[in-house]
Amino acid sequence: MAGTIHRRGLGRQAGVYVGAVALALFVLGPVFWLVTTSLKPRNEIFLSPPRFLPSEVTLSNYEDVLTGQTAQFFLNSVIVCLGTTTMCLFFALLASYTLTRTGARGRRPILTAIIVSQLLPQAVLLVPLYRSAERLGLLNSRFGLMIAFMTFTLPVAIWLLRGFLMAIPMDLEEAARIDGLSEFGAYWRVVVPLAKPGIAAVGIYVFFMAWQDFMFSLVFLTDASKRTLPLGVLSLIGSHTIEWGQLMAVSALLLFPILLVFTFAQRYFIAGITAGAVKG
């Protein structure tokens, strides 16, 4: 009997491992194909049957895209995403202070409005945002695009940070106020540093959302020199030909910052998610 139960346990465990490997292959397979294609010479991309690994690794596709406008597109994406993340975190922390550390009236309607705003498709915001940006002279500018990104990242950032900050005891602020800090000073100098894992998690979310955006960038940016990297991918798809090697190289460049940021910040991201799950 014990041997049967043991064999069943091993069978279930083996099934879990097989399923995990199959899922990993399903998810990482396209990424592997993308990277290997970007390293292939042009004459190997359309071989039949296809080669999974290039016979000769070449960086010519990366050289072609980085010597053109793609380098500027990459820089534009970095500037816009870092700017969006910084502004979003700053305003989200201020809003979270009001929603968690003060007795201000109207907190519940504000939280309800934040949730309701996430039920609207982003495409619904395009026309009113475009007209507002046009009146304010923010069209075709990186700053205007940052403001547009904040319309759908700031509400989520406020909601998430509220959960993180509510998990921090008020006793710490009271002790800081006894030591001479003001109410907001105690929040900014005591609570905010303790919420670093949550802030990092929200910052990663905002950065990813801004980095992968295509629709808002296409609508708000008309000058080629100000376009972001997702629009650079579009520029490689012509009416009659597609530069597949260069297209895969640009796609790999799109993946690189995401993998880099998550690799170095994953412990803060996981800790932030865990902290945010305590209270909400």
C-alpha positions as protocol buffer text, in pm:
chain_id: "A"
residue {
  index: 1
  type: MET
  ca { x: 0 y: 0 z: 0 }
}
residue {
  index: 2
  type: ALA
  ca { x: 276 y: 242 z: 96 }
}
residue {
  index: 3
  type: GLY
  ca { x: 464 y: 151 z: -223 }
}
residue {
  index: 4
  type: THR
  ca { x: 157 y: 225 z: -436 }
}
residue {
  index: 5
  type: ILE
  ca { x: 107 y: 564 z: -273 }
}
residue {
  index: 6
  type: HIS
  ca { x: 476 y: 640 z: -322 }
}
residue {
  index: 7
  type: ARG
  ca { x: 459 y: 548 z: -692 }
}
residue {
  index: 8
  type: ARG
  ca { x: 150 y: 762 z: -738 }
}
residue {
  index: 9
  type: GLY
  ca { x: 328 y: 1055 z: -574 }
}
residue {
  index: 10
  type: LEU
  ca { x: 626 y: 1009 z: -804 }
}
residue {
  index: 11
  type: GLY
  ca { x: 393 y: 987 z: -1102 }
}
residue {
  index: 12
  type: ARG
  ca { x: 218 y: 1313 z: -1009 }
}
residue {
  index: 13
  type: GLN
  ca { x: 554 y: 1481 z: -950 }
}
residue {
  index: 14
  type: ALA
  ca { x: 683 y: 1360 z: -1288 }
}
residue {
  index: 15
  type: GLY
  ca { x: 364 y: 1489 z: -1451 }
}
residue {
  index: 16
  type: VAL
  ca { x: 417 y: 1830 z: -1294 }
}
residue {
  index: 17
  type: TYR
  ca { x: 776 y: 1842 z: -1423 }
}
residue {
  index: 18
  type: VAL
  ca { x: 672 y: 1735 z: -1772 }
}
residue {
  index: 19
  type: GLY
  ca { x: 399 y: 1997 z: -1777 }
}
residue {
  index: 20
  type: ALA
  ca { x: 640 y: 2266 z: -1654 }
}
residue {
  index: 21
  type: VAL
  ca { x: 893 y: 2177 z: -1925 }
}
residue {
  index: 22
  type: ALA
  ca { x: 622 y: 2177 z: -2193 }
}
residue {
  index: 23
  type: LEU
  ca { x: 497 y: 2518 z: -2075 }
}
residue {
  index: 24
  type: ALA
  ca { x: 853 y: 2657 z: -2072 }
}
residue {
  index: 25
  type: LEU
  ca { x: 911 y: 2534 z: -2428 }
}
residue {
  index: 26
  type: PHE
  ca { x: 581 y: 2684 z: -2538 }
}
residue {
  index: 27
  type: VAL
  ca { x: 667 y: 3023 z: -2388 }
}
residue {
  index: 28
  type: LEU
  ca { x: 1042 y: 3036 z: -2462 }
}
residue {
  index: 29
  type: GLY
  ca { x: 1030 y: 2868 z: -2803 }
}
residue {
  index: 30
  type: PRO
  ca { x: 924 y: 3183 z: -2993 }
}
residue {
  index: 31
  type: VAL
  ca { x: 1184 y: 3388 z: -2803 }
}
residue {
  index: 32
  type: PHE
  ca { x: 1454 y: 3136 z: -2895 }
}
residue {
  index: 33
  type: TRP
  ca { x: 1348 y: 3147 z: -3260 }
}
residue {
  index: 34
  type: LEU
  ca { x: 1345 y: 3528 z: -3255 }
}
residue {
  index: 35
  type: VAL
  ca { x: 1699 y: 3553 z: -3116 }
}
residue {
  index: 36
  type: THR
  ca { x: 1847 y: 3285 z: -3344 }
}
residue {
  index: 37
  type: THR
  ca { x: 1683 y: 3440 z: -3651 }
}
residue {
  index: 38
  type: SER
  ca { x: 1831 y: 3778 z: -3564 }
}
residue {
  index: 39
  type: LEU
  ca { x: 2177 y: 3613 z: -3564 }
}
residue {
  index: 40
  type: LYS
  ca { x: 2137 y: 3435 z: -3900 }
}
residue {
  index: 41
  type: PRO
  ca { x: 2275 y: 3554 z: -4235 }
}
residue {
  index: 42
  type: ARG
  ca { x: 2003 y: 3661 z: -4474 }
}
residue {
  index: 43
  type: ASN
  ca { x: 2037 y: 3352 z: -4696 }
}
residue {
  index: 44
  type: GLU
  ca { x: 1962 y: 3119 z: -4401 }
}
residue {
  index: 45
  type: ILE
  ca { x: 1641 y: 3283 z: -4281 }
}
residue {
  index: 46
  type: PHE
  ca { x: 1423 y: 3122 z: -4551 }
}
residue {
  index: 47
  type: LEU
  ca { x: 1592 y: 2783 z: -4576 }
}
residue {
  index: 48
  type: SER
  ca { x: 1362 y: 2482 z: -4609 }
}
residue {
  index: 49
  type: PRO
  ca { x: 1372 y: 2283 z: -4390 }
}
residue {
  index: 50
  type: PRO
  ca { x: 1460 y: 2562 z: -4148 }
}
residue {
  index: 51
  type: ARG
  ca { x: 1768 y: 2559 z: -3930 }
}
residue {
  index: 52
  type: PHE
  ca { x: 1710 y: 2621 z: -3563 }
}
residue {
  index: 53
  type: LEU
  ca { x: 2069 y: 2734 z: -3511 }
}
residue {
  index: 54
  type: PRO
  ca { x: 2262 y: 2951 z: -3756 }
}
residue {
  index: 55
  type: SER
  ca { x: 2559 y: 2786 z: -3926 }
}
residue {
  index: 56
  type: GLU
  ca { x: 2742 y: 3116 z: -3888 }
}
residue {
  index: 57
  type: VAL
  ca { x: 2654 y: 3370 z: -3620 }
}
residue {
  index: 58
  type: THR
  ca { x: 2645 y: 3724 z: -3756 }
}
residue {
  index: 59
  type: LEU
  ca { x: 2569 y: 4059 z: -3598 }
}
residue {
  index: 60
  type: SER
  ca { x: 2503 y: 4228 z: -3930 }
}
residue {
  index: 61
  type: ASN
  ca { x: 2130 y: 4261 z: -3858 }
}
residue {
  index: 62
  type: TYR
  ca { x: 2204 y: 4445 z: -3533 }
}
residue {
  index: 63
  type: GLU
  ca { x: 2463 y: 4662 z: -3708 }
}
residue {
  index: 64
  type: ASP
  ca { x: 2210 y: 4755 z: -3978 }
}
residue {
  index: 65
  type: VAL
  ca { x: 1940 y: 4861 z: -3732 }
}
residue {
  index: 66
  type: LEU
  ca { x: 2171 y: 5039 z: -3487 }
}
residue {
  index: 67
  type: THR
  ca { x: 2339 y: 5246 z: -3756 }
}
residue {
  index: 68
  type: GLY
  ca { x: 2001 y: 5376 z: -3871 }
}
residue {
  index: 69
  type: GLN
  ca { x: 1720 y: 5545 z: -3679 }
}
residue {
  index: 70
  type: THR
  ca { x: 1667 y: 5249 z: -3449 }
}
residue {
  index: 71
  type: ALA
  ca { x: 1927 y: 5375 z: -3203 }
}
residue {
  index: 72
  type: GLN
  ca { x: 1732 y: 5700 z: -3174 }
}
residue {
  index: 73
  type: PHE
  ca { x: 1407 y: 5506 z: -3135 }
}
residue {
  index: 74
  type: PHE
  ca { x: 1565 y: 5304 z: -2854 }
}
residue {
  index: 75
  type: LEU
  ca { x: 1684 y: 5621 z: -2678 }
}
residue {
  index: 76
  type: ASN
  ca { x: 1340 y: 5779 z: -2716 }
}
residue {
  index: 77
  type: SER
  ca { x: 1177 y: 5473 z: -2556 }
}
residue {
  index: 78
  type: VAL
  ca { x: 1418 y: 5481 z: -2262 }
}
residue {
  index: 79
  type: ILE
  ca { x: 1359 y: 5854 z: -2203 }
}
residue {
  index: 80
  type: VAL
  ca { x: 980 y: 5826 z: -2227 }
}
residue {
  index: 81
  type: CYS
  ca { x: 954 y: 5514 z: -2011 }
}
residue {
  index: 82
  type: LEU
  ca { x: 1186 y: 5640 z: -1737 }
}
residue {
  index: 83
  type: GLY
  ca { x: 1010 y: 5977 z: -1735 }
}
residue {
  index: 84
  type: THR
  ca { x: 667 y: 5813 z: -1718 }
}
residue {
  index: 85
  type: THR
  ca { x: 777 y: 5583 z: -1436 }
}
residue {
  index: 86
  type: THR
  ca { x: 931 y: 5867 z: -1232 }
}
residue {
  index: 87
  type: MET
  ca { x: 631 y: 6100 z: -1262 }
}
residue {
  index: 88
  type: CYS
  ca { x: 381 y: 5820 z: -1207 }
}
residue {
  index: 89
  type: LEU
  ca { x: 550 y: 5702 z: -886 }
}
residue {
  index: 90
  type: PHE
  ca { x: 580 y: 6060 z: -755 }
}
residue {
  index: 91
  type: PHE
  ca { x: 211 y: 6142 z: -802 }
}
residue {
  index: 92
  type: ALA
  ca { x: 100 y: 5795 z: -691 }
}
residue {
  index: 93
  type: LEU
  ca { x: 289 y: 5835 z: -363 }
}
residue {
  index: 94
  type: LEU
  ca { x: 127 y: 6173 z: -303 }
}
residue {
  index: 95
  type: ALA
  ca { x: -218 y: 6036 z: -380 }
}
residue {
  index: 96
  type: SER
  ca { x: -158 y: 5729 z: -165 }
}
residue {
  index: 97
  type: TYR
  ca { x: -69 y: 5958 z: 126 }
}
residue {
  index: 98
  type: THR
  ca { x: -414 y: 6116 z: 106 }
}
residue {
  index: 99
  type: LEU
  ca { x: -589 y: 5781 z: 70 }
}
residue {
  index: 100
  type: THR
  ca { x: -408 y: 5600 z: 351 }
}
residue {
  index: 101
  type: ARG
  ca { x: -265 y: 5852 z: 597 }
}
residue {
  index: 102
  type: THR
  ca { x: -527 y: 6127 z: 623 }
}
residue {
  index: 103
  type: GLY
  ca { x: -893 y: 6140 z: 718 }
}
residue {
  index: 104
  type: ALA
  ca { x: -989 y: 6330 z: 404 }
}
residue {
  index: 105
  type: ARG
  ca { x: -1346 y: 6285 z: 290 }
}
residue {
  index: 106
  type: GLY
  ca { x: -1432 y: 6133 z: -46 }
}
residue {
  index: 107
  type: ARG
  ca { x: -1173 y: 5857 z: -36 }
}
residue {
  index: 108
  type: ARG
  ca { x: -1420 y: 5584 z: -124 }
}
residue {
  index: 109
  type: PRO
  ca { x: -1558 y: 5764 z: -434 }
}
residue {
  index: 110
  type: ILE
  ca { x: -1200 y: 5824 z: -549 }
}
residue {
  index: 111
  type: LEU
  ca { x: -1114 y: 5457 z: -514 }
}
residue {
  index: 112
  type: THR
  ca { x: -1435 y: 5364 z: -695 }
}
residue {
  index: 113
  type: ALA
  ca { x: -1348 y: 5603 z: -978 }
}
residue {
  index: 114
  type: ILE
  ca { x: -1002 y: 5447 z: -1003 }
}
residue {
  index: 115
  type: ILE
  ca { x: -1153 y: 5100 z: -1045 }
}
residue {
  index: 116
  type: VAL
  ca { x: -1414 y: 5219 z: -1293 }
}
residue {
  index: 117
  type: SER
  ca { x: -1146 y: 5394 z: -1501 }
}
residue {
  index: 118
  type: GLN
  ca { x: -978 y: 5057 z: -1558 }
}
residue {
  index: 119
  type: LEU
  ca { x: -1297 y: 4916 z: -1712 }
}
residue {
  index: 120
  type: LEU
  ca { x: -1264 y: 5151 z: -2009 }
}
residue {
  index: 121
  type: PRO
  ca { x: -1060 y: 5036 z: -2310 }
}
residue {
  index: 122
  type: GLN
  ca { x: -753 y: 5248 z: -2373 }
}
residue {
  index: 123
  type: ALA
  ca { x: -876 y: 5323 z: -2725 }
}
residue {
  index: 124
  type: VAL
  ca { x: -1170 y: 5517 z: -2575 }
}
residue {
  index: 125
  type: LEU
  ca { x: -923 y: 5771 z: -2432 }
}
residue {
  index: 126
  type: LEU
  ca { x: -741 y: 5836 z: -2758 }
}
residue {
  index: 127
  type: VAL
  ca { x: -967 y: 6101 z: -2910 }
}
residue {
  index: 128
  type: PRO
  ca { x: -1022 y: 6317 z: -2596 }
}
residue {
  index: 129
  type: LEU
  ca { x: -652 y: 6289 z: -2506 }
}
residue {
  index: 130
  type: TYR
  ca { x: -548 y: 6382 z: -2857 }
}
residue {
  index: 131
  type: ARG
  ca { x: -769 y: 6691 z: -2861 }
}
residue {
  index: 132
  type: SER
  ca { x: -651 y: 6797 z: -2515 }
}
residue {
  index: 133
  type: ALA
  ca { x: -287 y: 6751 z: -2612 }
}
residue {
  index: 134
  type: GLU
  ca { x: -347 y: 6949 z: -2930 }
}
residue {
  index: 135
  type: ARG
  ca { x: -491 y: 7243 z: -2736 }
}
residue {
  index: 136
  type: LEU
  ca { x: -204 y: 7235 z: -2487 }
}
residue {
  index: 137
  type: GLY
  ca { x: 64 y: 7209 z: -2755 }
}
residue {
  index: 138
  type: LEU
  ca { x: 179 y: 6867 z: -2633 }
}
residue {
  index: 139
  type: LEU
  ca { x: 137 y: 6675 z: -2957 }
}
residue {
  index: 140
  type: ASN
  ca { x: 448 y: 6526 z: -3112 }
}
residue {
  index: 141
  type: SER
  ca { x: 648 y: 6560 z: -2791 }
}
residue {
  index: 142
  type: ARG
  ca { x: 795 y: 6307 z: -2552 }
}
residue {
  index: 143
  type: PHE
  ca { x: 648 y: 6489 z: -2252 }
}
residue {
  index: 144
  type: GLY
  ca { x: 300 y: 6477 z: -2406 }
}
residue {
  index: 145
  type: LEU
  ca { x: 339 y: 6103 z: -2459 }
}
residue {
  index: 146
  type: MET
  ca { x: 443 y: 6062 z: -2093 }
}
residue {
  index: 147
  type: ILE
  ca { x: 124 y: 6241 z: -1984 }
}
residue {
  index: 148
  type: ALA
  ca { x: -81 y: 6015 z: -2212 }
}
residue {
  index: 149
  type: PHE
  ca { x: 80 y: 5704 z: -2062 }
}
residue {
  index: 150
  type: MET
  ca { x: -3 y: 5824 z: -1712 }
}
residue {
  index: 151
  type: THR
  ca { x: -376 y: 5821 z: -1790 }
}
residue {
  index: 152
  type: PHE
  ca { x: -378 y: 5441 z: -1774 }
}
residue {
  index: 153
  type: THR
  ca { x: -77 y: 5370 z: -1549 }
}
residue {
  index: 154
  type: LEU
  ca { x: -136 y: 5622 z: -1267 }
}
residue {
  index: 155
  type: PRO
  ca { x: -474 y: 5481 z: -1148 }
}
residue {
  index: 156
  type: VAL
  ca { x: -326 y: 5131 z: -1121 }
}
residue {
  index: 157
  type: ALA
  ca { x: -15 y: 5265 z: -948 }
}
residue {
  index: 158
  type: ILE
  ca { x: -229 y: 5450 z: -690 }
}
residue {
  index: 159
  type: TRP
  ca { x: -439 y: 5142 z: -620 }
}
residue {
  index: 160
  type: LEU
  ca { x: -137 y: 4913 z: -581 }
}
residue {
  index: 161
  type: LEU
  ca { x: 64 y: 5155 z: -367 }
}
residue {
  index: 162
  type: ARG
  ca { x: -236 y: 5205 z: -142 }
}
residue {
  index: 163
  type: GLY
  ca { x: -230 y: 4832 z: -65 }
}
residue {
  index: 164
  type: PHE
  ca { x: 144 y: 4838 z: 6 }
}
residue {
  index: 165
  type: LEU
  ca { x: 125 y: 5142 z: 233 }
}
residue {
  index: 166
  type: MET
  ca { x: -171 y: 5014 z: 431 }
}
residue {
  index: 167
  type: ALA
  ca { x: 44 y: 4718 z: 535 }
}
residue {
  index: 168
  type: ILE
  ca { x: 288 y: 4953 z: 715 }
}
residue {
  index: 169
  type: PRO
  ca { x: 182 y: 5021 z: 1078 }
}
residue {
  index: 170
  type: MET
  ca { x: 81 y: 5374 z: 1170 }
}
residue {
  index: 171
  type: ASP
  ca { x: 280 y: 5338 z: 1494 }
}
residue {
  index: 172
  type: LEU
  ca { x: 602 y: 5407 z: 1302 }
}
residue {
  index: 173
  type: GLU
  ca { x: 474 y: 5744 z: 1187 }
}
residue {
  index: 174
  type: GLU
  ca { x: 350 y: 5833 z: 1531 }
}
residue {
  index: 175
  type: ALA
  ca { x: 695 y: 5760 z: 1673 }
}
residue {
  index: 176
  type: ALA
  ca { x: 853 y: 5976 z: 1403 }
}
residue {
  index: 177
  type: ARG
  ca { x: 614 y: 6264 z: 1479 }
}
residue {
  index: 178
  type: ILE
  ca { x: 703 y: 6237 z: 1848 }
}
residue {
  index: 179
  type: ASP
  ca { x: 1067 y: 6282 z: 1742 }
}
residue {
  index: 180
  type: GLY
  ca { x: 979 y: 6611 z: 1573 }
}
residue {
  index: 181
  type: LEU
  ca { x: 882 y: 6526 z: 1215 }
}
residue {
  index: 182
  type: SER
  ca { x: 568 y: 6668 z: 1058 }
}
residue {
  index: 183
  type: GLU
  ca { x: 287 y: 6438 z: 949 }
}
residue {
  index: 184
  type: PHE
  ca { x: 393 y: 6445 z: 583 }
}
residue {
  index: 185
  type: GLY
  ca { x: 761 y: 6437 z: 680 }
}
residue {
  index: 186
  type: ALA
  ca { x: 703 y: 6117 z: 875 }
}
residue {
  index: 187
  type: TYR
  ca { x: 527 y: 5967 z: 576 }
}
residue {
  index: 188
  type: TRP
  ca { x: 797 y: 6071 z: 326 }
}
residue {
  index: 189
  type: ARG
  ca { x: 1101 y: 5989 z: 541 }
}
residue {
  index: 190
  type: VAL
  ca { x: 977 y: 5680 z: 727 }
}
residue {
  index: 191
  type: VAL
  ca { x: 692 y: 5511 z: 542 }
}
residue {
  index: 192
  type: VAL
  ca { x: 809 y: 5561 z: 184 }
}
residue {
  index: 193
  type: PRO
  ca { x: 1155 y: 5403 z: 244 }
}
residue {
  index: 194
  type: LEU
  ca { x: 987 y: 5105 z: 409 }
}
residue {
  index: 195
  type: ALA
  ca { x: 766 y: 5065 z: 101 }
}
residue {
  index: 196
  type: LYS
  ca { x: 1061 y: 5028 z: -140 }
}
residue {
  index: 197
  type: PRO
  ca { x: 967 y: 4672 z: -248 }
}
residue {
  index: 198
  type: GLY
  ca { x: 616 y: 4786 z: -332 }
}
residue {
  index: 199
  type: ILE
  ca { x: 740 y: 5099 z: -507 }
}
residue {
  index: 200
  type: ALA
  ca { x: 982 y: 4888 z: -710 }
}
residue {
  index: 201
  type: ALA
  ca { x: 702 y: 4648 z: -810 }
}
residue {
  index: 202
  type: VAL
  ca { x: 478 y: 4935 z: -922 }
}
residue {
  index: 203
  type: GLY
  ca { x: 768 y: 5103 z: -1102 }
}
residue {
  index: 204
  type: ILE
  ca { x: 841 y: 4784 z: -1296 }
}
residue {
  index: 205
  type: TYR
  ca { x: 475 y: 4756 z: -1393 }
}
residue {
  index: 206
  type: VAL
  ca { x: 459 y: 5117 z: -1516 }
}
residue {
  index: 207
  type: PHE
  ca { x: 786 y: 5080 z: -1709 }
}
residue {
  index: 208
  type: PHE
  ca { x: 666 y: 4763 z: -1882 }
}
residue {
  index: 209
  type: MET
  ca { x: 332 y: 4916 z: -1976 }
}
residue {
  index: 210
  type: ALA
  ca { x: 499 y: 5223 z: -2126 }
}
residue {
  index: 211
  type: TRP
  ca { x: 775 y: 5023 z: -2296 }
}
residue {
  index: 212
  type: GLN
  ca { x: 542 y: 4796 z: -2489 }
}
residue {
  index: 213
  type: ASP
  ca { x: 289 y: 5061 z: -2591 }
}
residue {
  index: 214
  type: PHE
  ca { x: 228 y: 5103 z: -2962 }
}
residue {
  index: 215
  type: MET
  ca { x: -113 y: 5266 z: -3001 }
}
residue {
  index: 216
  type: PHE
  ca { x: -54 y: 5588 z: -2804 }
}
residue {
  index: 217
  type: SER
  ca { x: 292 y: 5634 z: -2956 }
}
residue {
  index: 218
  type: LEU
  ca { x: 152 y: 5596 z: -3307 }
}
residue {
  index: 219
  type: VAL
  ca { x: -119 y: 5858 z: -3244 }
}
residue {
  index: 220
  type: PHE
  ca { x: 80 y: 6118 z: -3047 }
}
residue {
  index: 221
  type: LEU
  ca { x: 414 y: 6109 z: -3233 }
}
residue {
  index: 222
  type: THR
  ca { x: 440 y: 6219 z: -3595 }
}
residue {
  index: 223
  type: ASP
  ca { x: 805 y: 6325 z: -3612 }
}
residue {
  index: 224
  type: ALA
  ca { x: 1022 y: 6026 z: -3708 }
}
residue {
  index: 225
  type: SER
  ca { x: 1306 y: 6144 z: -3482 }
}
residue {
  index: 226
  type: LYS
  ca { x: 1079 y: 6121 z: -3174 }
}
residue {
  index: 227
  type: ARG
  ca { x: 930 y: 5778 z: -3237 }
}
residue {
  index: 228
  type: THR
  ca { x: 968 y: 5498 z: -2987 }
}
residue {
  index: 229
  type: LEU
  ca { x: 1106 y: 5151 z: -3053 }
}
residue {
  index: 230
  type: PRO
  ca { x: 770 y: 4976 z: -3114 }
}
residue {
  index: 231
  type: LEU
  ca { x: 715 y: 5220 z: -3399 }
}
residue {
  index: 232
  type: GLY
  ca { x: 1062 y: 5132 z: -3524 }
}
residue {
  index: 233
  type: VAL
  ca { x: 942 y: 4774 z: -3566 }
}
residue {
  index: 234
  type: LEU
  ca { x: 659 y: 4902 z: -3785 }
}
residue {
  index: 235
  type: SER
  ca { x: 903 y: 5092 z: -4006 }
}
residue {
  index: 236
  type: LEU
  ca { x: 1072 y: 4762 z: -4104 }
}
residue {
  index: 237
  type: ILE
  ca { x: 748 y: 4620 z: -4244 }
}
residue {
  index: 238
  type: GLY
  ca { x: 722 y: 4751 z: -4599 }
}
residue {
  index: 239
  type: SER
  ca { x: 444 y: 4726 z: -4855 }
}
residue {
  index: 240
  type: HIS
  ca { x: 629 y: 4466 z: -5063 }
}
residue {
  index: 241
  type: THR
  ca { x: 920 y: 4339 z: -4855 }
}
residue {
  index: 242
  type: ILE
  ca { x: 994 y: 4269 z: -4490 }
}
residue {
  index: 243
  type: GLU
  ca { x: 1348 y: 4273 z: -4354 }
}
residue {
  index: 244
  type: TRP
  ca { x: 1303 y: 3971 z: -4129 }
}
residue {
  index: 245
  type: GLY
  ca { x: 1656 y: 3968 z: -3993 }
}
residue {
  index: 246
  type: GLN
  ca { x: 1641 y: 4335 z: -3895 }
}
residue {
  index: 247
  type: LEU
  ca { x: 1285 y: 4292 z: -3767 }
}
residue {
  index: 248
  type: MET
  ca { x: 1398 y: 4013 z: -3535 }
}
residue {
  index: 249
  type: ALA
  ca { x: 1696 y: 4221 z: -3421 }
}
residue {
  index: 250
  type: VAL
  ca { x: 1473 y: 4515 z: -3326 }
}
residue {
  index: 251
  type: SER
  ca { x: 1233 y: 4277 z: -3150 }
}
residue {
  index: 252
  type: ALA
  ca { x: 1526 y: 4138 z: -2951 }
}
residue {
  index: 253
  type: LEU
  ca { x: 1622 y: 4493 z: -2853 }
}
residue {
  index: 254
  type: LEU
  ca { x: 1264 y: 4540 z: -2731 }
}
residue {
  index: 255
  type: LEU
  ca { x: 1297 y: 4233 z: -2509 }
}
residue {
  index: 256
  type: PHE
  ca { x: 1641 y: 4317 z: -2370 }
}
residue {
  index: 257
  type: PRO
  ca { x: 1549 y: 4604 z: -2129 }
}
residue {
  index: 258
  type: ILE
  ca { x: 1252 y: 4408 z: -1994 }
}
residue {
  index: 259
  type: LEU
  ca { x: 1470 y: 4105 z: -1917 }
}
residue {
  index: 260
  type: LEU
  ca { x: 1744 y: 4327 z: -1775 }
}
residue {
  index: 261
  type: VAL
  ca { x: 1513 y: 4522 z: -1544 }
}
residue {
  index: 262
  type: PHE
  ca { x: 1331 y: 4213 z: -1423 }
}
residue {
  index: 263
  type: THR
  ca { x: 1655 y: 4020 z: -1366 }
}
residue {
  index: 264
  type: PHE
  ca { x: 1797 y: 4286 z: -1134 }
}
residue {
  index: 265
  type: ALA
  ca { x: 1469 y: 4385 z: -969 }
}
residue {
  index: 266
  type: GLN
  ca { x: 1282 y: 4055 z: -944 }
}
residue {
  index: 267
  type: ARG
  ca { x: 1339 y: 4019 z: -568 }
}
residue {
  index: 268
  type: TYR
  ca { x: 1185 y: 4363 z: -511 }
}
residue {
  index: 269
  type: PHE
  ca { x: 904 y: 4276 z: -750 }
}
residue {
  index: 270
  type: ILE
  ca { x: 820 y: 3950 z: -572 }
}
residue {
  index: 271
  type: ALA
  ca { x: 854 y: 4111 z: -228 }
}
residue {
  index: 272
  type: GLY
  ca { x: 631 y: 4397 z: -339 }
}
residue {
  index: 273
  type: ILE
  ca { x: 360 y: 4164 z: -464 }
}
residue {
  index: 274
  type: THR
  ca { x: 373 y: 3972 z: -135 }
}
residue {
  index: 275
  type: ALA
  ca { x: 355 y: 4292 z: 70 }
}
residue {
  index: 276
  type: GLY
  ca { x: 67 y: 4425 z: -134 }
}
residue {
  index: 277
  type: ALA
  ca { x: -129 y: 4108 z: -70 }
}
residue {
  index: 278
  type: VAL
  ca { x: -135 y: 4161 z: 306 }
}
residue {
  index: 279
  type: LYS
  ca { x: -396 y: 4435 z: 310 }
}
residue {
  index: 280
  type: GLY
  ca { x: -603 y: 4609 z: 45 }
}
